[in-house]
């Protein structure tokens, strides 16, 4: 972790999080507004995202975005906006030597956005294209994750993607953006974060500038409560020419980082399916031993853009939480048939088997607990690994802002202390308290040729024998083939299966 002068100062009255780094040449400023996509008005889903994008990328009333980029290019400065369900964060990074020149541009973007029609049209078009086309075409893995949130939070302000849906984005006008900015990007729901080598006078000046924002005129909505599945409720998204079956499954989890019990679930989760870690149980069983896919992971909170991020990014604190399992795409029957003549008579690919394996392994962990040796190793790994979350001033400041959101001072340090005193009994007891495999929502994005056979297989709890090529099967030890026989008939509590055409999602 970066060395700080002292514990981060969090002052409720001024809504400031400070991280003094006297030896740093870089200054990082973050403006966190508590107004994520759950503030989008009905029929205008995607408005917060578009508003923040126009503010960050549209210039100021005095300078166009192109003029700002031309001026700031030699300064090696940068800025961006990130939007999630409950917060919007603007991040600015610049060298301390340019503080006098860059600060007016930074504050100008937040306080005096340009809101030019041509900028709005360009950004609106990009966002419309994303919700209409890109989300369905670019990554079935991310697609399945958004689809699961649609199920978990259907009928609530969390249901739609942060980017919105097709009709919502299509209805947004520039006047909507201006109005939303005035209502929700206000001094009353703002927390300022600052890291680096800066003076007290500079911070006071920055705080004074931000007081120029208007007062909050709209009531912030309360975070929703996730829906509760009754059994395993499956939604299969049928997509033409899908390359595999992307599976994402989960259930409501009624604790977050603000709860001390979160530390125990971190250990259990890491052992079962730590993101991008080959030692975890599901990775070993599904990917390593059977060569079925890229990876298999579990999560005890939302993991932003897991396909690209090796480490969980800050800036996505959420009050409504859920557990999830991510099975990266496994092969369809159609895909297996094209590759291996010996598999020409199969009707369903690997999705049903992989789902059974994941639920079986999780339930065994809940029922039997972790081995003592694995507990110690996993806990020690996490205590070191979490320090990588805050390798840069920007990430460290981001986590401190998230900490404040959850009512903590320093999440990384506090979790380390909780992990240090954690016992195996704590982990096993808390798993039994919060984890189960009987009631989940499941989304599967798959090829249209797989949708109906997979639905029939799931609904009727049919055996799902693992389909290997002859070449691979000949290399597998008997214990794996024997385990396959148990997995293929492992009972799972499927109560509902619905097929949705990909073209009808996120409308």
Buried (B, 14 or more C-beta within 10 A) or exposed (E): BBEBEEEBBBEEEBBBBBBBBEEBEBBBBBBBBBBBBBBBBEEBBBBBBBBBBBBBBBBBEEBBBEEBEEBBEEBEBEBBBBBBBBBBBBBBBBBBEBBEEBBBBBBBBBBBBBBBEEBBEBBBEEBBEBBBEBBBEEBBBBBBBBBBBBBBBEEBBBBBBBBBBBBBBBBBEBEBBBBBBBBBBBBBBBBBBBBBBBEEEBBEEBBEBBEEBBEBEBEBBEBBEBBEBEEBBBBBBBBEEBEBBBBBBBBBBEBBBBBBBBBBBBBBBBBBBBBEBEBBBBBBBBBBBBEBBBBBBBBBBBBBEBEEEEBBBBBBBBBBBBBBBBBBBBBBBBBBBEEBEBBEEBBBBBBBBBBBBBBBBBBEBBEEBBEEEBBEBBBEBBBEBBBEBBEEBBBBBBBBBBBBBBEBBBBBBBBBEBBEEBEBEBBBEBBEBBBBBBBBBBBBBBBBBBBBBBBEBBEEBBBBBBBBBEEEBEEBEEEBEEBBEEBBEBEBBBEBBEBBEBEEBBE
